[in-house]
């Protein structure tokens, strides 16, 4: 039993929680991604649903006892979507490095690590043992 599915399950849960952590920190002003949904609802829900989807697919792999190549491909796409949505929310006037909060950093790193872990699952899939 390979640990890739457990790593992805934990990352999915962590990224879902990160949506509710400070996403933008500008001086004393902090806003979560969830609070920013009034301005841009679609990216917030895409990040949240992507995180929950990552956890769901990995959880399915844990429940089945096998993490197939198809599951790994799906989680790779979800990891990239989470990372891309996070980075696209910042502009040159407010760059990621200067105003990103804890939630944004967790979403970006979690999405990228999820992508890399999924690539490992694609290369060496976990097969069910009966």
Helices and strands as residue ranges (DSSP letters): H 4-18, E 22-26, E 29-32, G 35-38, H 41-64, H 69-88, H 96-99, H 102-123
